[in-house]
Amino acid sequence: MAELAMAHILDFDVRDGIAIVRMGAPPPCGTSARFLEGLYGVLRRLIADDAVDAIVLGGGPTFFGVAACYSEQHVQSPMLGKIVNMIEHCPKPVIAAVEGAALGWELELALGCHYRIAARTAKLGLPDVRYGIIPVAGGTQRLPRAVGPELALEMMVQGKIVSGDSALEIGLVDAISEHDTLLEAQAFARSILEEQRPIRRLRDDDARLTAARKQFSVFTAAAASVLDENNRTLPALVACVEATAWTLHIPFDEALARERQAFQKLWKALNAAPGESDDA
């Protein structure tokens, strides 16, 4: 068992070659940095451990577990991006087990995993625009690859949250758990190993982007139609449209860098003192 100062929030063990990482209640505001550092250390240890063949990343019955206060997002997002990137490039299959809500950061973490299994009643979404910002750990690039750019854009600009059942229908998750999500995720991991399924990285999967690329002008026109000029989150909505369009014509890593720049611009505007301009 991991000996962490935040053991009530994060612990792990290994059973027959499958590591189970448990994220409990989301860390309270002011402690997410320590939580993310702990998660990064645990994952590095498991990836380097030759006795570990696969990793299951699970949360509690209420939350997937990594969510932090939006007031901390600007500071903590680089570490989250680092964790998501490490998971995505892990040579061992990593499975996200979503029992409760995976929203914002939590879904971005799950999107970095190679497979996702969710409870029927789970809730998944990227509602960042409600706070005047956009996803910052690759959500604008991975969600379109998972469900298609049109649907991904709709989910982001509307702050739409889908159930586990709906997530399976649209391709956001790979399987639904009927009873014990963590236990069924372990069985899912075992089947992946036994069947020798390849690692699936969303960053490398452009299958759902092909049709949209062929109709780029149509897609961008449809994207523009979702904007409401009277909405106070208009800058975030516009940024979501732009970021989703990047999936069609910008290399993945460059798009990630642009996503972070767009987030920083929105964050600065939201937190600027009255009368302060971007040039100040």
C-alpha positions as CSV (number, residue, x, y, z in Angstrom):
1,M,0.0,0.0,0.0
2,A,1.3,3.4,-0.9
3,E,2.5,5.4,2.1
4,L,1.3,8.9,1.1
5,A,0.4,11.8,3.3
6,M,-2.9,11.9,1.4
7,A,-3.6,8.2,1.8
8,H,-7.3,8.9,2.3
9,I,-7.3,10.4,-1.2
10,L,-4.8,8.3,-3.1
11,D,-3.4,4.8,-2.6
12,F,-2.6,1.7,-4.7
13,D,-1.8,-2.0,-4.6
14,V,-0.8,-4.6,-7.2
15,R,-2.8,-7.9,-7.7
16,D,-1.5,-10.5,-10.1
17,G,0.3,-8.0,-12.3
18,I,-2.4,-5.4,-12.4
19,A,-1.9,-2.2,-10.4
20,I,-5.0,-0.6,-8.9
21,V,-4.7,3.1,-8.2
22,R,-7.5,4.4,-6.1
23,M,-8.3,8.1,-6.1
24,G,-10.8,8.9,-3.3
25,A,-12.6,12.2,-2.7
26,P,-11.2,15.1,-4.7
27,P,-8.5,17.0,-2.8
28,P,-9.8,20.2,-1.2
29,C,-8.8,23.6,-2.6
30,G,-5.2,24.3,-1.7
31,T,-4.0,20.7,-1.7
32,S,-4.4,19.7,-5.4
33,A,-0.7,20.3,-6.0
34,R,0.3,17.8,-3.4
35,F,-2.3,15.3,-4.8
36,L,-1.1,15.6,-8.4
37,E,2.6,15.3,-7.3
38,G,1.6,12.1,-5.4
39,L,-0.3,10.7,-8.4
40,Y,2.7,11.5,-10.7
41,G,5.0,9.7,-8.3
42,V,2.8,6.6,-8.0
43,L,2.3,6.3,-11.7
44,R,6.1,6.6,-12.4
45,R,6.8,3.9,-9.8
46,L,4.2,1.6,-11.4
47,I,5.3,2.2,-14.9
48,A,8.9,1.3,-13.9
49,D,7.9,-1.8,-12.0
50,D,8.5,-5.0,-14.0
51,A,5.9,-6.8,-11.9
52,V,3.2,-4.5,-13.2
53,D,1.6,-5.5,-16.5
54,A,-1.3,-3.1,-16.6
55,I,-2.7,-0.2,-14.5
56,V,-6.3,0.6,-13.5
57,L,-6.9,4.2,-12.5
58,G,-10.1,4.4,-10.4
59,G,-12.0,6.9,-8.4
60,G,-14.7,6.8,-5.8
61,P,-18.5,6.5,-6.1
62,T,-18.9,10.3,-6.3
63,F,-15.9,11.6,-8.3
64,F,-13.2,10.2,-10.5
65,G,-10.9,11.8,-8.0
66,V,-8.5,14.4,-9.5
67,A,-10.8,17.4,-9.8
68,A,-9.3,20.6,-8.3
69,C,-10.9,24.0,-7.7
70,Y,-11.1,26.0,-10.9
71,S,-9.4,28.8,-9.0
72,E,-6.3,26.5,-8.9
73,Q,-6.4,25.4,-12.5
74,H,-3.9,27.9,-13.9
75,V,-1.3,26.9,-11.4
76,Q,-1.8,23.1,-11.4
77,S,-2.6,22.4,-15.1
78,P,1.1,21.9,-16.2
79,M,1.4,19.0,-13.8
80,L,-1.9,17.5,-14.9
81,G,-0.8,17.8,-18.5
82,K,2.5,16.0,-17.6
83,I,0.6,13.2,-15.9
84,V,-1.8,12.8,-18.9
85,N,1.1,12.7,-21.3
86,M,2.9,10.1,-19.2
87,I,-0.1,7.9,-19.0
88,E,-0.7,8.2,-22.8
89,H,2.9,7.1,-23.5
90,C,2.9,4.3,-21.0
91,P,4.0,1.1,-22.6
92,K,1.5,-0.8,-20.4
93,P,-2.2,-0.6,-20.9
94,V,-3.8,2.0,-18.6
95,I,-7.6,1.7,-18.0
96,A,-9.7,4.5,-16.4
97,A,-12.5,3.2,-14.2
98,V,-15.1,5.9,-13.9
99,E,-17.8,5.2,-11.3
100,G,-19.0,8.7,-10.4
101,A,-18.4,12.0,-12.1
102,A,-15.5,12.7,-14.5
103,L,-15.8,16.3,-15.3
104,G,-13.2,18.8,-16.6
105,W,-9.8,17.8,-15.4
106,E,-11.1,14.3,-14.4
107,L,-12.3,13.5,-17.9
108,E,-9.1,14.9,-19.4
109,L,-7.2,12.4,-17.2
110,A,-9.4,9.6,-18.4
111,L,-9.0,10.6,-22.0
112,G,-5.2,10.1,-21.6
113,C,-5.8,6.5,-20.6
114,H,-5.8,3.8,-23.3
115,Y,-9.2,2.4,-22.4
116,R,-12.2,3.7,-20.4
117,I,-14.9,1.8,-18.5
118,A,-17.7,3.6,-16.7
119,A,-20.7,2.8,-14.6
120,R,-24.1,3.3,-16.3
121,T,-24.8,6.2,-13.9
122,A,-21.4,7.9,-14.3
123,K,-21.3,11.5,-15.5
124,L,-18.7,12.7,-18.1
125,G,-18.1,16.0,-19.7
126,L,-15.9,19.1,-20.2
127,P,-18.0,22.0,-18.8
128,D,-15.0,24.4,-18.6
129,V,-16.7,27.1,-20.7
130,R,-19.2,27.6,-17.9
131,Y,-16.3,29.1,-16.0
132,G,-15.1,31.2,-19.0
133,I,-12.1,28.9,-19.8
134,I,-11.4,25.9,-22.0
135,P,-9.8,22.5,-21.2
136,V,-6.1,22.8,-20.7
137,A,-4.8,19.2,-20.5
138,G,-5.5,18.1,-24.1
139,G,-9.3,17.8,-23.7
140,T,-10.0,19.9,-26.8
141,Q,-7.8,17.6,-28.9
142,R,-8.6,14.2,-27.4
143,L,-12.4,14.5,-27.1
144,P,-12.9,15.1,-30.8
145,R,-10.8,12.0,-31.6
146,A,-12.9,10.0,-29.2
147,V,-16.4,11.1,-30.3
148,G,-15.9,13.1,-33.4
149,P,-15.3,16.9,-33.7
150,E,-19.0,17.9,-34.2
151,L,-20.2,16.1,-31.1
152,A,-17.1,17.1,-29.1
153,L,-17.7,20.7,-29.9
154,E,-21.4,20.4,-28.9
155,M,-20.4,18.9,-25.6
156,M,-17.8,21.6,-24.8
157,V,-19.7,24.7,-25.8
158,Q,-22.9,23.5,-24.1
159,G,-21.1,22.2,-21.1
160,K,-23.0,19.0,-21.9
161,I,-22.6,16.1,-19.4
162,V,-23.4,12.5,-20.6
163,S,-24.2,9.4,-18.7
164,G,-22.1,6.2,-18.8
165,D,-24.6,4.6,-21.1
166,S,-24.5,7.6,-23.5
167,A,-20.8,7.7,-23.3
168,L,-20.6,4.1,-24.6
169,E,-22.9,4.9,-27.5
170,I,-20.8,7.8,-28.7
171,G,-17.5,6.1,-28.2
172,L,-16.3,8.0,-25.2
173,V,-15.9,4.8,-23.1
174,D,-15.1,1.3,-24.2
175,A,-17.3,-0.7,-21.8
176,I,-20.0,-0.3,-19.1
177,S,-19.7,-1.8,-15.7
178,E,-22.8,-3.4,-14.2
179,H,-21.9,-3.7,-10.5
180,D,-18.3,-3.0,-9.2
181,T,-16.6,-0.7,-11.6
182,L,-13.1,-1.1,-10.2
183,L,-13.4,-4.9,-10.1
184,E,-14.8,-5.0,-13.6
185,A,-12.0,-2.7,-14.8
186,Q,-9.5,-5.2,-13.4
187,A,-11.2,-8.0,-15.4
188,F,-11.2,-5.7,-18.5
189,A,-7.4,-5.1,-18.0
190,R,-6.9,-8.9,-17.7
191,S,-8.7,-9.5,-21.0
192,I,-6.6,-6.8,-22.7
193,L,-3.4,-8.6,-21.6
194,E,-4.7,-12.1,-22.5
195,E,-5.8,-11.0,-25.9
196,Q,-2.7,-8.9,-26.4
197,R,-4.6,-5.9,-27.6
198,P,-2.5,-3.0,-28.8
199,I,-2.1,0.2,-26.8
200,R,-4.7,2.7,-28.0
201,R,-3.7,6.4,-27.8
202,L,-6.3,9.0,-28.8
203,R,-3.6,11.3,-30.0
204,D,-2.8,8.8,-32.8
205,D,-6.4,8.0,-33.7
206,D,-7.7,10.3,-36.5
207,A,-10.4,7.9,-37.7
208,R,-13.3,10.2,-36.6
209,L,-11.6,13.3,-38.0
210,T,-11.5,12.1,-41.6
211,A,-15.0,13.1,-42.7
212,A,-14.8,16.4,-41.0
213,R,-11.4,17.2,-42.7
214,K,-13.1,16.6,-46.1
215,Q,-15.8,19.1,-45.2
216,F,-13.7,21.6,-43.2
217,S,-15.6,24.7,-44.3
218,V,-19.0,23.0,-43.5
219,F,-17.7,22.1,-40.1
220,T,-16.4,25.6,-39.2
221,A,-19.7,27.1,-40.4
222,A,-21.7,24.7,-38.2
223,A,-19.3,25.5,-35.3
224,A,-19.9,29.2,-35.6
225,S,-23.6,28.7,-35.4
226,V,-23.3,27.6,-31.8
227,L,-22.1,30.9,-30.6
228,D,-24.3,33.4,-28.7
229,E,-23.0,36.9,-28.9
230,N,-24.8,37.8,-25.7
231,N,-23.2,35.0,-23.7
232,R,-20.7,36.2,-21.1
233,T,-18.6,33.2,-21.9
234,L,-18.3,34.1,-25.6
235,P,-14.5,34.2,-25.6
236,A,-14.3,30.7,-24.2
237,L,-16.9,29.4,-26.7
238,V,-14.9,31.0,-29.6
239,A,-11.7,29.4,-28.2
240,C,-13.5,26.0,-28.1
241,V,-14.5,26.3,-31.8
242,E,-11.0,27.3,-32.8
243,A,-9.4,24.5,-30.7
244,T,-11.7,21.9,-32.1
245,A,-10.9,23.0,-35.6
246,W,-7.2,22.5,-34.9
247,T,-7.8,18.8,-34.7
248,L,-8.5,18.8,-38.4
249,H,-5.3,20.5,-39.7
250,I,-2.8,21.1,-36.9
251,P,-0.3,18.5,-35.6
252,F,-1.3,17.2,-32.2
253,D,1.6,18.5,-30.1
254,E,1.4,21.9,-31.7
255,A,-2.4,22.0,-31.0
256,L,-1.7,21.1,-27.3
257,A,0.6,24.2,-27.1
258,R,-2.0,26.4,-28.7
259,E,-4.7,25.1,-26.3
260,R,-2.6,26.1,-23.3
261,Q,-1.9,29.5,-24.8
262,A,-5.6,30.0,-25.4
263,F,-6.4,28.9,-21.9
264,Q,-3.8,31.3,-20.5
265,K,-5.3,34.2,-22.5
266,L,-8.7,33.5,-21.1
267,W,-7.5,33.0,-17.6
268,K,-5.6,36.4,-17.7
269,A,-8.7,38.1,-19.0
270,L,-10.9,36.6,-16.3
271,N,-8.5,37.6,-13.6
272,A,-7.5,41.0,-14.9
273,A,-8.1,44.0,-12.6
274,P,-10.9,46.3,-13.8
275,G,-9.7,48.4,-16.7
276,E,-6.6,46.3,-17.2
277,S,-5.8,45.4,-20.8
278,D,-3.9,42.5,-22.3
279,D,-1.1,45.0,-23.2
280,A,-0.8,46.3,-19.6
